[in-house]
Amino acid sequence: MKNIITTIICLLTLTTFNAQEFTINSEKSTIEFNYIGEDAVGTINGVTGTIKFDPSDLSNSYFEGRANIATINTSNKTRDAHLNAPDYFNTKKYPEIIFKSESITLSDDKYVLSGQLTIKDISKGEKINFSFENGVFVGQCIIYSNDYEIHNRKKREDSKILIKISVPVL
């Protein structure tokens, strides 16, 4: 009997320290973007994926997110249709933006999520600074459209896109 109780206590202790798996609230998740060179702002909705997060053991945490690019909304239907066309996102061939984490660190009270961002089958290492408060993961990063062959500009700096991600969890 003593062995059974000890085993149960050990199992409960281990499960307490494992990363918590969160369910993403896809209906309320958004990716906001501001394409500086084009003076275009908009959103992509419906983030799905997997979040395992343990702030006391970041090495046991993992993020994978996907967003359906066809949900892009810049408040201009003509622009939105063009962004889905082959010379931009080519959503018929590449319907999703995908991010898979490789590591998570803590820096100046913010978490830094490092991983691979894939757009149009082009994967690049990116970093997302994020916080987790009141059941919402909020992140920010900068990417460049030239890196993903979305809309090449002569200067890489002119292809800067500011990204803000809001992912509520259930």
N, C-alpha and C positions, 0 to 999 in steps of 0.2 A: 504494500500500500504506500509506503514511504517513497519508493522508487517511482510509482505512478504520479504522485503529487509533485515530486521533484521534476519529473519529465514535463508535466503540464506547466509548471512555473517557468521552466526553461523555454518552452515553446511560446508562451505568452510574452516573455521578455524579448525573444527574438523577433516576433511579429511586431512588437511595439517599435523596434528600432529599424525596421525595414522601411524603405521609401514608400510613401503613400501614393497610390495610383488614383489620379483624378479623372473624372469624366468631364470632357469639354462641353460647354453649353454652346453648340454650333450656331444656334439661332441668334445669339447675342455677341458672338465673336466677330471682330472686325480687324482688318488691316487697312490703315489709313496711309496714303502716300502723298508726297508733294514732290513732283518732278520739277526741280528748280529751273532747268534750262528751257523747259516748255511752258512754265507757269501753269502747270496742270495739277489739280488736286483731285483725289477721289478715294474710293474704298473698294475693297474686295471682301466679301462676306463668307460666312459658313466655314470657318476653320474646323477641321477635324484632326484627329490624331491621338497620340498617347502621351500622357504626362505622368512620370513617376518622379516625385520630388521629396527629398529629405534634407532640410536645411542643416541638420547636424551631421550628415554624411553625404556630401555632394557627389562623391565618387559612386554612390549608389543611386544617383538620379539620372533621368533620361527624358528627353523631349523629342518628339517627332510630330511635325505639323504639316498639314496639307491644306491648300486653299484652291478652290475652283476659280480659275481666272475668268471664266465666262460671267461671273457675278460682278465684274468690274463696273463701277458707276462713277462717272465724272460729271454727272448732271448734264451731259451732252450725248444724246443717243448716237449721233453721227460719229463722234470721237470714240465712243465705246465700241461701236462696230469696227472702226478702223483699228483700235487697239487689239481686237480679237483676230484681225487679219494676219496673213503670213508675214508681212513685213514688220510686224511688232511681235505679239505673243504667239501667234499661230495656234490658237486654242483647239482647233480640230485635231492637230497632230500632238500638241503638248498641252493638255487641259489643266494641269495642276502646277502650282508652285509647291516645292517640297523642302522642308528643313529637317535635318537629322542631327541631333547633338552629338558631340564627341567628348566634351568636357564642360564642367561648370565650376566656376570659382567665385569667390567673394572678394570684392574690391570696393573700398570706400562705401560700405553699407548698401551696395548694389551687387546683384549677381551678374556674372558675365557668362553667357551661354555661347560656347564656341562650337561650330559645326559646319556641315556642308549644306549650302543652299543650292537647290537645283531649279533652274528655269530653262526651258527649251532644251533639255538634256545636257545643259552645261552646268557643272557643279563647281562651286568656288567656296573656299573657306570664308566664313563671315562670323562676326561677333554681335550678339544681341545683349544689350544691357537691360536687365529687367528687375522688377520688384514683385512681390506677392503680398497683397493686402486685401482684406475683406473678401476673400474668395475670387480675386481677379489677378491674373498674371498680366502685367503691363510691361511691354518692352519697346525699345527704340534701337534703331540702327541706321546706317547709311549704306546704300549700295549704289552701283554705277551701271546704267543701262548698257554702256559699251561692253562691260564684262560679260553680259549675257546675250549680246547681239540682238538687243531689243530695238534700239534706235541709236545707231552709232553717230556720235558727234566727233568733230575734229579733235577737240580736247576732252580727255577723260573727265576732267573736273566739270565740264559743261553737261555731263550725263548724270550728275548727282541726283539721287532720289532719297529723300528723308522718309523713313518708315516708322510708324507707330502701330504697335500691335496690342490689342486688348482681348484677352481670352478669359472670360468668366468660367468657373468650374462649378459643377454641381456637388 
